[in-house]
Amino acid sequence: MPKAKNNYPKRVLQKLYISMLRIRLCEESLVGPIRTGEIRCPVHLYSGEEAVAAGVCKALGQKDYVFSTHRSHGHYIAKGGRINELIAEVYGRETGSSRGRGGSMHLVDRGKGILGSAPIVAGTIPLAVGAALTAKIRKDGRVVVSFFGDGATGEGVLYESLNFAALNKLPIIFACENNFYSTHMPIREYRPNEKIADIANPFGITTRSVDGNNVLKVFEASCRAVFQCRSGLGPVFIEFLTYRLRGHVGPDDEVQGNRTDIRPPKEIADWRRRDPIASLRRYILRHGIFDRNELTTMETQIAGEVRCAHEFARRCPHPDPKELTEYVFRE
């Protein structure tokens, strides 16, 4: 059988690989400090879902906006957020992206188009719709991405947002990261129809269901969606099928005080074999885009970047308790 042809520029593959690897190494570096109690705020790790953030954000421009959820680190990093500020925020330091006052689930970097994340399920979806309406009124060419999980499909505000976006042909991508669990509840126990992409059909919205562990398919689908939005043809709904490799919150699921995981071991093992980073690495090596030494050099550089971010965060001060009520409202 002839060797399959690579259809992607070397620079694109490199950026996708680096983006996913940066997310993974950053997330895994938090495991130790969480377990020792050095990091005190709740942290929802993104390990395993990196292809979604990397592929979607690679299709965007810097001026485009993203809104995120409680599992926010991947979107923040993929859109260009600074790791130093992310790690400092998780440690609760003044130099964090929210000045140490928001923690892991409240990340923002307006200069990179990251307009905020929040732990309220579906809470940022209507905010993203508002930003998309603003972009249309201003005719500034921006596209907005609303990231949310499968659990958000149980919230009424999602359907109101879909309806409003469709009526007004807003330039917004509804990016549903379906990891098949809402906290600890499997999707079969809270949805009669497990195909989430179907929920947008009644609103006349273009819908797609994509392998969220294949970063190239994510990137292709996202590029098409961005083109549709920029062309004034209205919103797109994409269901990305993916899987988290860590607990719902923290490295492990804490069930009745025990570190465990309610998910079947075989299920976890099957998804580990579909690791998005390992898959892209094999693709890159198979097509001779980079050799093993070049990939190892990238990995070493990113590991050093993450290590320096932790050192930076530990050196930085906590917020001054006297400023507790400051930055609450904008005057």
FENURJO-V363597 format. One record per residue. N is the residue number from 1. PHI is phi as a letter, one per 30 degrees, with the letter a starting at -180 (NA if undefined). PSI is psi in whole degrees, -180 to 180 (999 if undefined). BURIAL is 1 if it has 9 or more other ideal C-beta (glycine too) atoms within 8 Angstrom, else 0. Layout:
# FENURJO-V363597
n->(N/N)
phi->(PHI/PHI)
psi->(PSI/PSI)
burial->(BURIAL/BURIAL)
This chain:
# FENURJO-V363597
n->(1/2/3/4/5/6/7/8/9/10/11/12/13/14/15/16/17/18/19/20/21/22/23/24/25/26/27/28/29/30/31/32/33/34/35/36/37/38/39/40/41/42/43/44/45/46/47/48/49/50/51/52/53/54/55/56/57/58/59/60/61/62/63/64/65/66/67/68/69/70/71/72/73/74/75/76/77/78/79/80/81/82/83/84/85/86/87/88/89/90/91/92/93/94/95/96/97/98/99/100/101/102/103/104/105/106/107/108/109/110/111/112/113/114/115/116/117/118/119/120/121/122/123/124/125/126/127/128/129/130/131/132/133/134/135/136/137/138/139/140/141/142/143/144/145/146/147/148/149/150/151/152/153/154/155/156/157/158/159/160/161/162/163/164/165/166/167/168/169/170/171/172/173/174/175/176/177/178/179/180/181/182/183/184/185/186/187/188/189/190/191/192/193/194/195/196/197/198/199/200/201/202/203/204/205/206/207/208/209/210/211/212/213/214/215/216/217/218/219/220/221/222/223/224/225/226/227/228/229/230/231/232/233/234/235/236/237/238/239/240/241/242/243/244/245/246/247/248/249/250/251/252/253/254/255/256/257/258/259/260/261/262/263/264/265/266/267/268/269/270/271/272/273/274/275/276/277/278/279/280/281/282/283/284/285/286/287/288/289/290/291/292/293/294/295/296/297/298/299/300/301/302/303/304/305/306/307/308/309/310/311/312/313/314/315/316/317/318/319/320/321/322/323/324/325/326/327/328/329/330/331)
phi->(NA/d/d/d/d/d/c/c/e/e/d/d/d/d/d/d/d/d/d/d/d/d/d/d/d/d/d/d/d/d/e/e/d/d/d/d/i/d/c/c/d/d/b/c/d/c/e/j/c/e/d/d/d/d/d/d/d/d/d/c/c/d/d/d/c/b/b/b/b/d/c/c/d/d/d/d/d/d/d/j/d/d/d/e/d/d/d/d/d/d/d/i/c/e/d/d/d/c/h/i/c/c/i/e/c/b/c/a/a/d/d/c/i/c/d/k/b/a/d/d/e/i/d/c/d/d/d/d/d/d/d/d/d/d/d/d/d/d/h/c/i/d/c/c/c/c/d/a/c/d/d/d/d/c/c/d/d/d/d/d/d/d/d/d/d/d/e/c/h/d/d/b/c/d/c/c/c/d/c/i/b/c/h/c/c/d/e/d/c/b/b/d/c/d/d/d/e/d/d/d/e/d/c/i/c/d/b/b/b/b/d/d/c/c/d/d/d/d/d/d/d/d/d/d/d/d/d/d/d/d/d/i/c/j/d/b/c/b/c/c/d/b/a/d/c/c/d/e/b/i/d/b/d/c/c/h/i/c/d/a/b/d/d/d/e/d/d/d/d/d/d/d/d/c/e/d/d/d/d/d/d/d/d/d/d/d/c/i/d/b/c/d/d/d/d/d/d/d/d/d/d/d/d/d/d/d/d/d/d/d/d/d/d/d/d/d/d/d/e/d/e/d/c/e/c/d/i/d/b/c/c)
psi->(131/151/133/144/141/126/12/138/148/-41/-37/-47/-40/-45/-39/-43/-46/-40/-48/-42/-39/-42/-49/-48/-34/-47/-47/-26/-17/-15/-51/-54/-29/-46/-32/-10/3/-37/123/-25/154/136/122/105/146/4/128/-23/13/-31/-31/-55/-46/-46/-42/-49/-26/-25/-9/163/168/-32/-16/156/147/145/141/-172/-164/-29/74/-14/-41/-43/-41/-48/-45/-31/-2/7/147/130/-37/-44/-32/-52/-41/-36/-41/-34/-6/38/155/-27/5/169/-25/29/30/10/-12/-35/-169/-33/7/79/141/142/89/-32/-25/4/14/99/1/155/157/149/-14/121/124/5/-30/-4/-50/-27/-41/-39/-40/-41/-37/-38/-42/-44/-39/-43/-42/-16/43/1/5/149/141/137/129/107/136/162/175/-27/-25/-16/-7/6/131/-29/-26/-44/-36/-40/-41/-44/-47/-42/-39/-44/-38/6/55/149/70/141/119/107/100/116/96/100/14/7/132/101/-102/5/122/150/-33/-18/-7/4/127/-27/111/-13/97/-33/-26/-22/-21/-12/-43/-18/2/23/138/129/149/151/124/147/104/-1/3/100/-28/-40/-38/-46/-45/-48/-37/-39/-42/-41/-42/-42/-43/-44/-44/-24/0/20/6/-179/165/140/122/126/119/116/116/-168/134/138/-11/-178/172/-47/127/178/-34/160/123/106/112/42/1/140/111/-173/127/-11/147/134/-38/-38/-46/-45/-41/-42/-32/-33/-16/23/123/-32/-45/-37/-45/-36/-43/-41/-47/-43/-41/-35/4/28/-47/155/176/-38/-40/-42/-40/-38/-43/-46/-40/-41/-43/-39/-39/-39/-43/-42/-42/-32/-39/-42/-41/-48/-42/-26/-19/152/157/161/149/123/-25/-17/19/-41/1/158/16/-44/150/122/999)
burial->(0/0/0/0/0/0/0/0/0/0/0/1/1/1/1/1/1/1/1/1/1/1/1/1/1/1/1/0/1/1/1/0/1/1/0/0/0/0/1/0/1/1/1/1/1/1/1/1/1/1/1/1/1/1/1/1/1/1/1/1/0/0/0/1/1/1/1/1/1/1/1/1/1/1/1/1/1/1/1/1/1/0/1/1/1/1/1/1/1/1/1/1/1/1/1/1/1/1/1/1/1/1/1/1/1/1/1/1/1/0/0/1/1/1/1/1/1/1/1/0/1/1/0/1/1/1/1/1/1/0/1/1/1/0/1/1/0/0/0/0/0/1/1/1/1/1/1/1/1/1/1/1/1/0/1/0/1/1/0/1/1/1/1/1/1/1/0/0/1/1/1/1/1/1/1/1/1/1/1/0/1/1/0/0/0/0/1/0/0/0/1/0/0/0/0/1/1/0/1/1/1/0/1/0/1/1/1/1/1/1/0/1/1/1/1/1/1/1/1/0/1/1/1/1/1/1/0/1/1/1/0/0/0/1/1/1/1/1/1/1/1/1/1/1/1/1/1/0/0/1/0/1/1/1/0/0/0/0/0/0/0/0/0/0/0/0/0/1/0/0/1/0/0/1/1/1/1/0/1/1/1/0/1/1/1/0/0/0/1/1/0/0/0/0/1/0/0/1/1/0/0/1/1/0/1/1/1/1/1/1/0/1/1/0/0/1/0/0/1/0/0/0/0/0/0/0/0/0/0/0/0)
